[in-house]
Amino acid sequence: MIEETKQEEKQRWTIENDDALKWTLDKIRSLQLYQAANTKHVEEVQKRADKENEALQKDIDNFTQLVNEYTQPKFDADPEYRFKSTAGNVTFDKQRDKWNYNTAMLLKQLDGTKWVKVKENRSIDKTGIKNNFKVQDGKVFNPETGEVLKGINVVQGTKQMKIKF
């Protein structure tokens, strides 16, 4: 008896007349309307969530600024300054230096040296220059010759505050 019930449950419903077809079409239409209502509801909820998250982000930015205003003078006085607690940690991480290249000027100055890569067109071996040349006061110079490269200036990386939880 239980097996017969399971077999009946597994049987697929079929359309056997025009009334069943009409009912099926009505069912499809109502499911599509329900689906559209769900989509609209999700969009409304998403808009509210986005608005709320914007307000929360403003609060986070405000509190982060307060933390920075308090910790920056301490870091300026002691570059090794760190704050650690169960509520979170505040550290200052050094950002990478920014190298600005004037390729045309560098190609003119370094033409014929190992620092110019020649493929189909000429280009600068930026990695080689970064690894072998020295930086002083934002200027790049060749330590072997003392020659200053006029086509590069280096913007010193800054320290950026990080809050970790």
C-alpha positions in Angstrom: 0.0 0.0 0.0 2.8 2.4 0.8 4.5 1.5 -2.4 1.4 2.4 -4.4 1.2 5.8 -2.7 4.8 6.5 -3.6 4.2 5.5 -7.2 1.2 7.8 -7.5 3.3 10.7 -6.1 5.9 10.0 -8.7 3.5 10.1 -11.6 3.7 13.3 -13.6 0.6 15.5 -13.9 -0.6 15.7 -17.5 -3.1 18.0 -19.3 -6.0 16.0 -20.5 -8.5 18.6 -21.6 -9.1 22.3 -22.4 -10.1 23.1 -18.9 -6.8 21.7 -17.5 -4.9 23.6 -20.2 -6.7 26.9 -19.2 -5.9 26.2 -15.5 -2.2 25.5 -16.4 -2.0 28.8 -18.4 -3.6 30.7 -15.5 -1.1 29.0 -13.1 1.9 30.0 -15.3 0.6 33.6 -15.5 0.1 33.8 -11.7 3.5 32.4 -11.0 5.1 34.9 -13.4 3.3 37.8 -11.6 4.4 36.4 -8.3 8.0 36.2 -9.7 7.8 39.8 -10.9 6.5 41.0 -7.5 9.4 39.1 -5.8 11.9 40.8 -8.2 10.4 44.2 -7.5 10.5 43.6 -3.7 14.1 42.5 -3.9 15.0 45.7 -5.8 13.2 47.8 -3.1 15.0 46.0 -0.3 18.3 46.4 -2.2 17.7 50.2 -2.5 17.0 50.5 1.2 20.0 48.4 2.0 22.2 50.5 -0.3 21.0 53.7 1.3 21.6 52.3 4.8 25.0 51.0 3.9 25.9 54.5 2.5 25.0 56.0 5.9 27.0 53.3 7.7 30.0 53.9 5.5 29.9 57.7 6.3 29.9 56.8 10.0 32.8 54.3 9.5 34.7 57.0 7.5 34.1 59.6 10.3 35.3 57.2 13.0 38.3 56.2 10.9 39.2 59.9 10.5 39.0 60.3 14.3 41.3 57.4 14.8 43.7 58.9 12.3 43.6 62.3 14.0 44.5 60.7 17.3 47.1 58.2 16.1 48.9 60.3 13.4 50.7 62.6 15.9 51.8 59.5 17.9 53.2 57.9 14.8 54.9 61.1 13.8 56.6 61.2 17.2 57.5 57.4 17.1 57.5 55.8 13.6 57.3 52.3 15.2 54.0 53.3 16.9 51.4 50.5 17.0 48.2 50.2 19.0 46.9 46.8 19.9 43.8 45.9 21.9 41.0 43.4 21.9 38.8 46.0 20.1 41.3 46.2 17.2 44.7 47.1 16.0 46.0 50.3 14.4 49.2 50.2 12.4 50.8 52.4 9.7 52.0 50.6 6.6 54.5 52.2 4.2 53.1 52.6 0.7 55.4 51.9 -2.3 57.2 54.7 -3.9 55.7 56.0 -7.2 58.1 56.2 -10.1 57.1 58.6 -12.8 58.8 58.0 -16.2 59.3 60.3 -19.1 60.1 57.6 -21.6 61.2 59.8 -24.5 63.7 61.7 -22.3 65.0 58.5 -20.8 65.5 56.9 -24.2 67.5 59.9 -25.3 69.7 59.8 -22.2 70.1 56.0 -21.9 70.4 55.2 -25.6 73.0 52.5 -26.3 73.2 51.3 -22.6 72.0 48.0 -21.2 69.0 49.9 -19.7 67.2 50.2 -23.0 65.4 47.1 -24.2 65.1 46.7 -28.0 62.2 44.6 -29.3 60.2 45.8 -32.2 60.4 49.2 -30.6 62.7 50.6 -28.0 61.6 50.7 -24.3 63.1 51.3 -20.9 64.1 48.4 -18.6 62.2 49.8 -15.7 62.8 46.8 -13.4 66.5 46.9 -14.0 66.7 50.7 -13.3 64.7 50.2 -10.1 66.9 47.4 -8.9 70.3 49.0 -9.8 69.9 52.7 -9.6 69.7 54.7 -6.4 67.2 57.3 -5.3 68.0 60.4 -3.3 65.6 63.4 -2.7 63.3 62.1 -5.4 66.0 62.0 -8.1 67.4 58.7 -9.6 71.1 58.4 -10.2 73.5 55.7 -11.5 75.7 54.7 -8.6 78.5 53.7 -10.9 78.7 57.0 -12.8 76.8 59.4 -10.5 74.8 60.5 -13.5 71.3 61.7 -12.6 68.5 60.4 -14.8 66.4 63.4 -15.8 63.4 61.4 -17.1 62.4 59.9 -13.7 61.2 61.4 -10.5 60.2 59.4 -7.5 57.4 60.3 -5.2 58.1 58.9 -1.8 55.6 56.4 -0.5 53.6 57.5 2.4 52.4 55.6 5.5 48.8 54.6 5.4 46.9 53.8 8.6 45.3 50.4 8.8 42.7 49.2 11.3 42.4 45.5 11.8 39.9 43.5 13.8 
